[in-house]
Structures are given as C-alpha cells and as structure tokens.
Amino acid sequence: MRVLPPGELPSDSRLAPPKDLNGYFPFSPPASVAQWDVRSEDVRTQLKVALGLWPMPPKTSLNYEVTGRREFVDYSVSNIRFESIPGLYVTGNLYEPLGKEGPFPGVLCPHGHWANGRYYVADENAVKKQLESGAETDAVAAENPIQARSVHLARMGCVVLQIDMLGYADSQQLSFELVHKFSQQRPEMNTNERWGFFSPQAESHLQSVMGLQIWNCIRSLDVLESFSRVDKSRLAITGASGGATQTMLASAIDPRVAVCFPAVMVSTAMQGGCTCENCTLLRIGTGNVEFAALFAPKPQGLTSADDWTVDFETKGFPELNQLYDLMDAENRVHLTARTEFGHNYNAVSRKAMYELFKKEFGLDASTQERPFNRLGIEELSVWNEENRPTYKPEFERELVERMTEQSDETIMPLLLGDSEKFANYREMVDKALDVIVGWEAPAADQLDFNVKDKQQQQDFLLISGLLHNDQNKSQLPALFLYPNENWNGHTVLWLTKEGKSGVFDEGERLKPEVAKLVSSGISVAAVDLIYQGDFLPDRQSFQETPRVENSREAAAYTLGYNHSVAAQRIQDILSTAAFMRKHDRQPKSIGLVALDPAIAALGSVAVATHSDAFDFGVLKTDGFRFGHVKSIRSPDLLPGGAKYGDVPGFLAMASPMLLRVIGEDEDSEKPVRVAYGRDEKQEMLTDMDSEVSPVDWIMNQLSAIAVQ
C-alpha cells in the first residue's frame, strides 16, 4: 500500500545527512529581552537535561583533603582532592595569595587537552617558537602555561583551584583512553545492569563523561565557596579549548559564576571534537555561541586564534555583542582576536583575562606575569605510589550504578508520591521531554494533507496521501479508512512496526481487528513513521539508524546534534494526532492503538509529551524498556528514555486519559495505578489483566461513553 511510486521517497527534511560537530552553528540574537528570557531558559534547561543534571544530583560530602603544601614569597600551592560523587575524586592544586588581606575572588581553572594536563611541559623547540613569536615572554611560563596562569592569578589576589580533567594527571579512576579516546562499543559494558559509559543504557539514562566533568566543575565551585577567605560573590571560571567547553557550560548553568573567560573554543564552526565535549541532546538546534550567550549580561572575555575560531570576530561574536547591547551591557563582553597565533592560552590571551578579572573584581595588582618556580609531577601530585588509583572496569560500573541510584532516589519519590510531589514530577518531565522529543505543536495552517488517491471499498472509503508538517518539515505517507455511511465520530490511530501497511494482512485485506473497528463506525488512520513503509525503498528493513561520518562509536557524535529516530517517530505520532484533531470533520474522540511493544513505548512517550493528543489508548508494552535497548544504532534508542521512570513513568503521566496497558506486571504497573488513584480516576485505567480483546475493549468503552 504505497502512497508514492516505487523508489520515490517522501520529501522529508529529516532524510538529509545528519548534522555533525563540524557543521555551521550560527547564533540569532533575539528581538527583545523578553524573547531572550524565554529562549535562554529553554536552552539552559536543554543543557541540564543533556548533561544528566535535570534534576541536579544531590550534593554529597566533599571530603576535602590537602595532601601537601608549598609556600613561596607571595603565593602558596596545595595539593588537594575531594569527592564530587562518593568514591570519585576530583584532583588538583589550590593556589592562594600570601601577604594579602582577603576575602579573595575564587577562580576555577579547568584545563583543556594539553598533554598530561597540569603536568604539561612543552619541549625546548616548542618553547623557543613561543618566545620567538611573541606568544610567550618567559620560558618557564611557555613550558607550562596552565600553571603560569594559576600562579599569576594568585599573585593578583585570587584563590585559584586548578583541577584535572577526567583521565589526566592524578585523575585516573576513569582512564584517558575511556574518556577522551573512546572509539568502539564494548559488549561487556552494554548490559541491563551495571553498565558502563557510552553504552545504550548510559545514553538512555543521560549518563556521560561530559556531564560528569561539568558536575566536577560545579562541585569545584562548592569547594571554593566553602573557604571563608573566598568572596562568594566573586567567583570566576576560565579555561581554554576543552577547558573552555567546561567554562562556558558550567558558567551557563551555575548562577554563582560572576565572570567567565572561555578561550579558543567558542565559534560557529567546530563545536568540540572530544568525547568529553559531546553528549546526546546537547547541541540540537543550538551551539557554542548561544551557550556563551547564556552568560549575558555578566562580564565575559573570549579569544580567537588560527584554529576553528579564526572567523569568530566576524561570525558569531557580532551577534553575541548584539545580545549584550540589547541587555544594556555593551561593554561587558570582550574578544581578543589574535589569529596570528595557533591554538593557545598564551601570555597574550592570559593578559586579556587578567585585565578582565582585575577590572571586574577590583584588584589592585599588575597584569604582567613574573618568573615563577615551575613545579613538577612529584611536587604537584595528590597521591603517592601506595594509594594512587588506576582505572578498573569494575569501578566504572560502580560509579555509573551510583549515579543511577542517586537519580532514582531523587525522581522515584516524586513519581510515586502525593499529588504535590507528582505535580513536581510532571513539571520536571514535561520540560525534559521538550528536550528529549523536541516536539513543538504546529499551528493549524502548518498541517496539510495532500490526497493522492481515493478508493471506495465495500465497507469504507480508503484515502491515501501525504501529511505535511511545515513546523518540522516532515512528510508522512498516511492512510485514512472512513466507514461508508455510519461514522460515529470516533477515530483511532493504529500504529505498527510496519507502518501504514500494518493494517492489512498479507492478502492486502484489512486485518480482522481493524475491519471490525471500521464496520462498527470507527474511522482508522495508519501512517508511516520515519523509516517505515514508503520511507524505505524496495521494502528494505531498517535496523540501524543514520550516523555522522565519524569512526568513533559514541552516540553523542550523531545524537548530540540530531534527534534520535525514536524521538522523530514520536514527533510523527503527535503530528498525525494534531492533524486529526484539527481536521474539518472534527472527531468526537481520538484513540491510539499500538500492539507492538517498541511502538507502544513510543506511544507512551507521545501521550506523556502532549496530554491532549489522545482521548483513549491501548498500548501493549509487554515490559519494553528504553533502558534495555541493546545498541546505540537501534531505532528504539531514546536518549533520556529511561531516566525519568522509563515506560511506567510515561504511562503514569497519561492519567486521567482512558487507558488500557497490556503486558506489564504488578510491580511495573504501580506508578500507573498510583497516578490514576491519585487523580481519583481509577475507573479510567481498566483492568490490565482483562481477557477482552483490544478492539472489543475500545468498542465497549466508546459505547459506554455514548450512553453517558
């Protein structure tokens, strides 16, 4: 039952090659502050959801320790460690002023992908080139610019916390190869219990090394804030490259940051190539320039160089500056464009940062760096040979399990709690689904059905055509089966894994259960969700989702920039329901039927996403869980699909819709039954163990409604 000629595909924009990190990511300034207030809150929520920080995890004891300390003439250096999550250590050094009166500003310094991080030492040739080019003025600073900026900030009168990225220097509980070089899926880590990072299970729970690094930054601000000698109103973050990624994201979502300086990262071009800079959902419809814009109108400094930021002065920064102007903060965003230098955080860039911090923090100090004693690995390390942690797969599993437990301990009491708690759950998940699904309800004039054929059958009129949604540029092949003369005003959207052809048997006759609905006066709609039916030339099977041209098997490289197939199919379900609801022949009710577990799970999300889309539903979930999807290439993978209670949580949000769920056990039914009981609508949730067929159940329910 094709709508289009063989070999012709729907004109659907989503069939284009997926966007990747090397695409173009412009920022469009808003027309008004009020408009930006709405947009910025949406993007900020998107960041938190994508990073696994919606809701924020509990802040457990930091167990802050100092394992060594050295004093110099005007500053000290302490070797420190603390736990951002029980058992996971954040390691680094604390630089403090000596001979000055506090309280002092607190500055967090995450580093980028410099070899060995804070242990970095440039070789003689690199140092020579830096000095000759004018990028550096001091050989010691050229050897380790990461240490140089921490020392000078301390000399200026700041308390500086320089932390390791995961997998660098002293932070080896998760290895460098895992965090920054992950390239192949690990079947032994892709399990339904005690899974690892980068697995489909981790993606469905929104667990990523990127989210973990941002959480480490947030906990690092907690450390700085805990010191009596730090002025809590004067906190800043600065880092370059991958450290700038951490800088702009942590600054965007943590309101405590007063000034930030992300160097050589923000641009409309490459968004960050490392696995530690990407996570699913993060940059769909947005990008790094807009992330930097979230900090407005607070003071911010940026740099560009002869790298992917080379055009930032003319592409991206003018728009960022325009936003600051709109917010009456035109002198609070600064760009140091020194494109004669390669990728760097050199003395020229550091001086621009010092000047910004000096001005904004009211520091009475020189911005000119002076010689300092560069410390080596043994002097900086927080461990000794006896207690130094190393990577163990079992620790990775335990850490992810602990993260899951923390999330569940926050979310599940809301799902199963009283009316007030469930209202909080619903509000939280509503906003999460805005990100996960990306559904935006189309206006009536954005939906159009282009009829391709009409066939009069014995008992019904078969209308086939293409459903256009201009809001998301989709085009869905669809069928509508209208009873000849006895339409009772009720309509059912019948979903199958085969698409619209699923309403027919192999002989191209209506399946008995569908025919029974039509003969009783109920119209039936069937549709090809994306990559079903007419979306597949020559009836090909669809087993693996499209991916970007990146050899590394991390889902974030594709799904950090594009919605998953599962999310797109949920959009298609909602597009069809919206068209049916707004049709000239307005139906009395619209029902949803999905008897394939994976499709029924998508239906549960559709119902949770838009509570008014359907009036009743029959979903045969048979225990399907997004958290049990076995491949990052599976069409059933839904990033975030398991974090908020999985399918039972979404079904609970259907209350008080008339609903029948098939194939769940007593434990998994609990959130649904609790939700309907809480609304005192138990009668709307029918016996899940009923032996009545789905079609007979629908007919019985609609007959009862008609009598009422």
C-alpha positions, 0 to 999 in steps of 0.5 A, a space after each residue: 500500500 504505497 502512497 508514492 511510486 516505487 523508489 520515490 521517497 517522501 520529501 522529508 527534511 529529516 532524510 538529509 545527512 545528519 548534522 555533525 560537530 563540524 557543521 555551521 552553528 550560527 547564533 540569532 540574537 533575539 528581538 527583545 529581552 523578553 524573547 531572550 528570557 524565554 529562549 535562554 531558559 529553554 536552552 539552559 534547561 536543554 543543557 541540564 537535561 543533556 548533561 544528566 543534571 535535570 534534576 541536579 544530583 544531590 550534593 554529597 560530602 566533599 571530603 576535602 583533603 590537602 595532601 601537601 603544601 608549598 609556600 613561596 614569597 607571595 603565593 602558596 600551592 596545595 595539593 588537594 582532592 575531594 569527592 564530587 560523587 562518593 568514591 570519585 575524586 576530583 584532583 588538583 592544586 589550590 593556589 592562594 595569595 600570601 601577604 594579602 588581606 582577603 576575602 579573595 575572588 575564587 577562580 576555577 581553572 579547568 584545563 583543556 587537552 594539553 598533554 598530561 594536563 597540569 603536568 604539561 611541559 612543552 619541549 625546548 623547540 616548542 618553547 623557543 617558537 613561543 618566545 620567538 613569536 611573541 606568544 610567550 615572554 618567559 620560558 618557564 611560563 611557555 613550558 607550562 602555561 596552565 600553571 603560569 596562569 594559576 600562579 599569576 592569578 594568585 599573585 593578583 589576589 585570587 584563590 585559584 583551584 586548578 583541577 584535572 580533567 577526567 583521565 589526566 594527571 592524578 585523575 585516573 579512576 576513569 582512564 584517558 583512553 575511556 574518556 577522551 579516546 573512546 572509539 568502539 562499543 564494548 559488549 561487556 559494558 552494554 548490559 541491563 545492569 551495571 553498565 558502563 559509559 557510552 553504552 545504550 543504557 548510559 545514553 538512555 539514562 543521560 549518563 556521560 563523561 561530559 556531564 560528569 566533568 561539568 558536575 566536577 566543575 560545579 562541585 569545584 565551585 562548592 569547594 571554593 565557596 566553602 573557604 571563608 577567605 573566598 568572596 562568594 560573590 566573586 567567583 570566576 571560571 576560565 579555561 581554554 579549548 576543552 577547558 573552555 567547553 567546561 567554562 562556558 557550560 558550567 558558567 551557563 548553568 551555575 548562577 554563582 559564576 560572576 565572570 567567565 573567560 572561555 578561550 579558543 573554543 567558542 565559534 560557529 564552526 567546530 563545536 568540540 571534537 572530544 568525547 568529553 565535549 559531546 553528549 546526546 541532546 546537547 547541541 540540537 538546534 543550538 551551539 557554542 555561541 548561544 551557550 556563551 550567550 547564556 552568560 549575558 549580561 555578566 562580564 565575559 572575555 573570549 579569544 580567537 586564534 588560527 584554529 576553528 575560531 579564526 572567523 569568530 570576530 566576524 561570525 558569531 561574536 557580532 551577534 553575541 555583542 548584539 545580545 549584550 547591547 540589547 541587555 544594556 551591557 555593551 561593554 561587558 563582553 570582550 574578544 581578543 582576536 589574535 589569529 596570528 597565533 595557533 591554538 593557545 592560552 598564551 601570555 597574550 590571551 592570559 593578559 586579556 583575562 587578567 585585565 578582565 578579572 582585575 577590572 571586574 573584581 577590583 584588584 589592585 595588582 599588575 597584569 604582567 606575569 613574573 618568573 615563577 618556580 615551575 613545579 613538577 609531577 612529584 611536587 604537584 601530585 595528590 597521591 603517592 605510589 601506595 594509594 594512587 588509583 588506576 582505572 578498573 572496569 569494575 569501578 566504572 560500573 560502580 560509579 555509573 550504578 551510583 549515579 543511577 541510584 542517586 537519580 532514582 532516589 531523587 525522581 522515584 519519590 516524586 513519581 510515586 508520591 502525593 499529588 504535590 510531589 507528582 505535580 513536581 514530577 510532571 513539571 520536571 518531565 514535561 520540560 525534559 521531554 521538550 528536550 528529549 522529543 523536541 516536539 513543538 505543536 504546529 499551528 493549524 495552517 502548518 498541517 496539510 494533507 495532500 490526497 493522492 488517491 481515493 478508493 471506495 471499498 465495500 465497507 469504507 472509503 480508503 484515502 491515501 496521501 501525504 501529511 505535511 508538517 511545515 513546523 518540522 518539515 516532515 512528510 508522512 505517507 498516511 492512510 485514512 479508512 472512513 466507514 461508508 455511511 455510519 461514522 460515529 465520530 470516533 477515530 483511532 490511530 493504529 500504529 505498527 512496526 510496519 507502518 501504514 501497511 500494518 493494517 492489512 494482512 498479507 492478502 492486502 485485506 484489512 486485518 480482522 481487528 481493524 475491519 471490525 473497528 471500521 464496520 462498527 463506525 470507527 474511522 482508522 488512520 495508519 501512517 508511516 513513521 520515519 523509516 517505515 513503509 514508503 520511507 524505505 525503498 524496495 521494502 528494505 528493513 531498517 535496523 540501524 539508524 543514520 550516523 555522522 561520518 565519524 569512526 568513533 562509536 559514541 552516540 553523542 557524535 550523531 545524537 548530540 546534534 540530531 534527534 534520535 529516530 525514536 524521538 522523530 517517530 514520536 514527533 510523527 505520532 503527535 503530528 498525525 494526532 494534531 492533524 486529526 484533531 484539527 481536521 474539518 470533520 472534527 472527531 468526537 474522540 481520538 484513540 491510539 492503538 499500538 500492539 507492538 511493544 517498541 511502538 507502544 513505548 513510543 506511544 507512551 512517550 507521545 501521550 506523556 509529551 502532549 496530554 491532549 493528543 489522545 482521548 483513549 489508548 491501548 498500548 501493549 508494552 509487554 515490559 519494553 524498556 528504553 533502558 534495555 535497548 541493546 545498541 546505540 544504532 537501534 531505532 528504539 534508542 531514546 536518549 533520556 528514555 529511561 531516566 525519568 521512570 522509563 515506560 511506567 513513568 510515561 504511562 503514569 503521566 497519561 492519567 486521567 486519559 482512558 487507558 488500557 496497558 497490556 503486558 506489564 506486571 504488578 510491580 511495573 504497573 504501580 506508578 500507573 495505578 498510583 497516578 490514576 488513584 491519585 487523580 481519583 480516576 481509577 475507573 479510567 485505567 481498566 483492568 490490565 489483566 482483562 481477557 477482552 480483546 483490544 478492539 472489543 475493549 475500545 468498542 465497549 468503552 466508546 459505547 459506554 461513553 455514548 450512553 453517558 
